[in-house]
């Protein structure tokens, strides 16, 4: 299902700021894109997959098997973010 930011916020409970931050740091063109009319739309299925992967990563950290993860947006020149 493809939704607007407002509907995404209603479905998953993220604020506009949280959605923007996830777009900047974690999500890519599988999770969201800009339509020809200029609206940004989101794929609920891909975002839920991402949420599950974050949940699994959090579980690994709780059981003592924490690993370092680097996140880099392809279009940025920033140093990778260690999370």
GUMARDREN-185522 format. One record per atom (N, C-alpha, C, O, CB): z, y, x. Coordinates in steps of 0.1 Angstrom, whole numbers, padded with zeros to 4 digits, always signed. Glycine has a CB too. Layout:
// GUMARDREN-185522
ZYX/...
This chain:
// GUMARDREN-185522
+0000-0012+0008/+0000+0000+0000/+0000+0012+0009/+0007+0013+0019/+0012+0000-0010/-0008+0022+0006/-0009+0035+0013/-0003+0045+0004/-0005+0047-0008/-0024+0038+0016/+0006+0053+0011/+0014+0063+0003/+0015+0076+0011/+0012+0077+0023/+0028+0058+0000/+0018+0087+0003/+0021+0100+0009/+0035+0100+0015/+0043+0091+0013/+0019+0111-0001/+0038+0111+0023/+0051+0112+0029/+0062+0112+0018/+0073+0106+0020/+0052+0125+0037/+0060+0119+0007/+0071+0119-0003/+0074+0105-0008/+0085+0102-0010/+0066+0128-0015/+0063+0098-0011/+0065+0084-0016/+0072+0075-0006/+0081+0067-0009/+0052+0078-0021/+0067+0077+0007/+0074+0070+0018/+0088+0073+0019/+0097+0064+0020/+0067+0073+0032/+0092+0085+0017/+0106+0089+0018/+0114+0082+0006/+0125+0078+0008/+0107+0104+0017/+0108+0082-0006/+0114+0076-0017/+0116+0061-0015/+0126+0055-0018/+0106+0078-0030/+0106+0054-0009/+0106+0040-0007/+0115+0035+0004/+0122+0025+0003/+0092+0035-0004/+0116+0042+0016/+0123+0037+0027/+0136+0046+0030/+0144+0042+0039/+0114+0036+0039/+0137+0057+0024/+0149+0066+0026/+0149+0075+0038/+0159+0080+0041/+0160+0057+0027/+0138+0076+0045/+0137+0085+0056/+0135+0099+0051/+0128+0102+0042/+0126+0081+0066/+0141+0109+0058/+0139+0123+0055/+0125+0127+0062/+0120+0120+0070/+0150+0132+0061/+0121+0139+0058/+0108+0144+0064/+0110+0145+0080/+0100+0142+0087/+0105+0158+0059/+0121+0149+0084/+0124+0150+0099/+0123+0136+0105/+0118+0135+0116/+0137+0157+0101/+0129+0127+0099/+0129+0113+0105/+0115+0107+0105/+0111+0101+0115/+0138+0104+0096/+0107+0110+0095/+0093+0105+0095/+0086+0112+0106/+0078+0105+0113/+0087+0108+0081/+0087+0125+0107/+0080+0132+0118/+0084+0127+0132/+0075+0125+0140/+0083+0147+0117/+0096+0125+0134/+0101+0119+0147/+0096+0106+0150/+0092+0103+0161/+0117+0119+0147/+0095+0097+0140/+0089+0084+0141/+0074+0084+0144/+0069+0077+0152/+0092+0075+0129/+0067+0094+0138/+0053+0096+0141/+0051+0100+0156/+0042+0095+0163/+0047+0106+0132/+0060+0109+0160/+0059+0114+0174/+0062+0104+0184/+0056+0103+0195/+0068+0126+0176/+0072+0095+0182/+0077+0086+0192/+0073+0071+0190/+0071+0064+0201/+0091+0086+0192/+0071+0066+0178/+0070+0052+0176/+0057+0048+0169/+0051+0037+0173/+0081+0047+0169/+0053+0055+0159/+0042+0050+0151/+0028+0054+0157/+0027+0064+0164/+0043+0056+0137/+0018+0046+0154/+0004+0050+0158/-0005+0049+0146/-0001+0049+0134/+0000+0040+0169/-0018+0048+0148/-0028+0048+0138/-0027+0036+0128/-0034+0036+0117/-0042+0049+0144/-0019+0026+0131/-0017+0015+0122/-0007+0020+0111/-0008+0015+0099/-0012+0003+0129/+0002+0028+0115/+0013+0033+0106/+0009+0045+0097/+0014+0046+0086/+0025+0036+0114/+0001+0054+0103/-0003+0066+0095/-0016+0071+0100/-0020+0068+0112/+0009+0076+0096/-0022+0080+0092/-0035+0086+0097/-0037+0098+0087/-0031+0099+0077/-0047+0076+0096/-0046+0107+0092/-0049+0118+0084/-0062+0115+0076/-0072+0112+0082/-0051+0131+0093/-0062+0117+0063/-0074+0115+0055/-0084+0127+0057/-0080+0138+0062/-0070+0114+0040/-0096+0125+0053/-0106+0136+0055/-0102+0149+0048/-0105+0160+0053/-0119+0132+0050/-0094+0148+0037/-0089+0160+0030/-0078+0167+0037/-0073+0178+0033/-0086+0157+0016/-0072+0161+0048/-0061+0166+0055/-0048+0161+0053/-0038+0164+0060/-0061+0181+0053/-0046+0152+0042/-0033+0147+0039/-0030+0135+0049/-0039+0127+0052/-0033+0141+0024/-0017+0135+0053/-0013+0123+0061/-0008+0113+0052/+0000+0115+0043/-0002+0128+0071/-0013+0100+0054/-0009+0089+0045/-0003+0078+0054/-0005+0078+0066/-0021+0084+0037/+0005+0069+0048/+0013+0059+0055/+0010+0045+0050/+0009+0044+0038/+0028+0063+0055/+0010+0036+0059/+0009+0022+0054/+0023+0016+0053/+0030+0014+0064/+0000+0014+0065/+0027+0013+0041/+0041+0007+0039/+0042-0006+0046/+0052-0009+0052/+0043+0005+0024/+0032-0015+0046/+0032-0028+0052/+0035-0027+0067/+0043-0034+0073/+0019-0036+0050/+0028-0018+0074/+0029-0016+0088/+0043-0010+0092/+0049-0014+0102/+0018-0007+0094/+0047-0001+0084/+0060+0005+0086/+0072-0005+0084/+0081-0005+0092/+0063+0018+0077/+0070-0013+0074/+0080-0024+0072/+0080-0034+0083/+0091-0038+0088/+0078-0031+0059/+0068-0037+0089/+0067-0046+0100/+0075-0039+0112/+0082-0046+0120/+0053-0048+0104/+0072-0026+0114/+0079-0019+0125/+0094-0019+0123/+0101-0022+0133/+0074-0005+0126/+0099-0017+0111/+0113-0017+0108/+0119-0031+0112/+0130-0032+0118/+0116-0014+0094/+0112-0041+0108/+0117-0055+0111/+0118-0057+0126/+0127-0063+0131/+0108-0066+0105/+0108-0052+0134/+0108-0054+0148/+0120-0046+0154/+0126-0051+0164/+0095-0049+0154/+0123-0034+0149/+0134-0027+0153/+0147-0034+0150/+0157-0034+0158/+0134-0013+0147/+0148-0040+0139/+0160-0048+0135/+0162-0059+0144/+0173-0062+0149/+0158-0053+0120/+0151-0066+0148/+0152-0078+0157/+0156-0073+0171/+0164-0079+0177/+0138-0085+0158/+0151-0062+0175/+0155-0056+0188/+0169-0052+0188/+0176-0054+0198/+0146-0044+0192/+0174-0047+0177/+0189-0043+0176/+0197-0056+0176/+0208-0055+0182/+0191-0036+0163/+0193-0067+0170/+0201-0079+0171/+0201-0085+0185/+0212-0090+0189/+0194-0089+0161/+0191-0084+0192/+0191-0088+0206/+0201-0081+0214/+0207-0086+0223/+0177-0087+0212/+0202-0068+0212/+0211-0059+0219/+0225-0063+0216/+0234-0063+0224/+0209-0045+0216/+0228-0067+0203/+0242-0071+0199/+0246-0084+0205/+0258-0086+0208/+0242-0071+0184/+0237-0093+0208/+0241-0106+0214/+0241-0106+0229/+0242-0116+0235/+0231-0117+0209/+0240-0094+0235/+0241-0093+0249/+0228-0095+0257/+0228-0094+0269/+0250-0103+0254/+0217-0097+0250/+0204-0099+0257/+0196-0086+0257/+0183-0087+0256/+0196-0110+0251/+0202-0075+0258/+0195-0062+0257/+0185-0061+0269/+0188-0064+0280/+0205-0050+0258/+0173-0056+0265/+0163-0053+0275/+0158-0039+0273/+0160-0033+0263/+0151-0063+0273/+0154-0033+0284/+0149-0019+0283/+0135-0019+0277/+0126-0028+0280/+0148-0013+0297/+0133-0009+0268/+0120-0008+0262/+0115+0006+0265/+0122+0016+0264/+0120-0011+0247/+0102+0007+0269/+0096+0020+0271/+0086+0023+0260/+0078+0014+0256/+0089+0021+0285/+0086+0035+0255/+0077+0038+0244/+0068+0050+0249/+0074+0061+0253/+0084+0042+0231/+0055+0049+0249/+0046+0059+0253/+0036+0061+0243/+0029+0052+0239/+0040+0056+0267/+0034+0074+0238/+0023+0077+0229/+0011+0079+0238/+0012+0087+0248/+0026+0090+0220/+0000+0073+0235/-0012+0074+0243/-0017+0088+0245/-0023+0091+0256/-0023+0066+0237/-0015+0097+0236/-0021+0110+0237/-0011+0120+0243/-0014+0132+0244/-0024+0115+0223/+0000+0116+0249/+0009+0125+0255/+0009+0123+0270/+0005+0113+0276/+0024+0123+0250/+0014+0133+0277/+0015+0133+0292/+0029+0132+0296/+0033+0134+0307/+0008+0144+0298/+0038+0129+0287/+0052+0128+0289/+0056+0115+0297/+0049+0105+0296/+0060+0129+0276/+0067+0116+0303/+0073+0104+0310/+0077+0095+0299/+0082+0099+0288/+0085+0108+0319/+0076+0082+0301/+0080+0072+0291/+0095+0074+0287/+0103+0077+0295/+0078+0057+0296/+0098+0072+0274/+0111+0073+0269/+0118+0060+0270/+0113+0050+0264/+0111+0079+0255/+0129+0059+0277/+0137+0047+0277/+0146+0047+0265/+0154+0056+0263/+0145+0046+0291/+0145+0036+0258/+0154+0035+0246/+0162+0022+0247/+0170+0019+0238/+0146+0035+0233/
